[in-house]
Amino acid sequence: MRRLGVCVDPQDAERLARCEEQVAAVVVAHPDDETLWAGGMILLHPKWHWTVAALCRQGDPDRAPKFARVMDALGAAGQMGDLDDGPDQRPLDGRAVEQAVEALLGGGPFDLVLTHSPAGEYTRHRRHEEVGKAVAALWEAGRLRTAQLWMFAYDDDGGRDLPRPDPGAHLHLSLPEAVFRRKRSIITDIYGFGPDTFEARSAGAGEAFWCFDSPSSARRWIETWEERP
């Protein structure tokens, strides 16, 4: 797959990923998304100051306490919201999603924010797409201050496969075996997904990101993605 838009120089992204200490946030739709799509990145950087904002399921009596346990396992501070996440996935007003992000995360500053891409990670979940667009919009409006924004880069071949790192992504991480096992154990042992579930099978040993160092580069990437055939 061809690369879309202007990104952080891959060497810059890799240098940031090697930094000893950063202030970073992960903004996701659901508790478990942070582990599925970026759990290895978090585990690889235990000295970083991590905040995870999950916009849905605060009132879920099963998922909410598990999220708290996962934050302990990841060494992160966690915040949860309760955006509508019904099975019909009715579209949410973009401003409402932006306000939910601000309420949980504040405005920064951060060295790095990770979130969904407007393409989502699989075909398809509207909340993932909405969260990615909201975070990018906040950055462009100056209401979210971060040096870099990375969006999860996965593809499922139009629903014909499990989500896998997009080969065209700006940055790929290959997780050491021990880190991969910890990531997978969070999905199976704490969140409680069985070994044959979509979640367990999607929690891979590779992670990938679209990387941006300015709001304009993220906007151009989103516009290019929206205009694709």
Secondary structure by P-SEA (a helix, b strand, c coil): cccccccccaaaaaaaaacccccbbbbbccccccccccaaaaaaccccbbbbbbccccccccaaaaaaaaaaaacbbbbbbbcccccccccccaaaaaaaaaaccccccccbbbbbcccccccccaaaaaaaaaaaaaaaaccccccbbbcbbbbcccccccccccccccccccccaaaaaaaaaaaccccccccccccccccccbbbbbccccaaaaaaaaaaaaacc
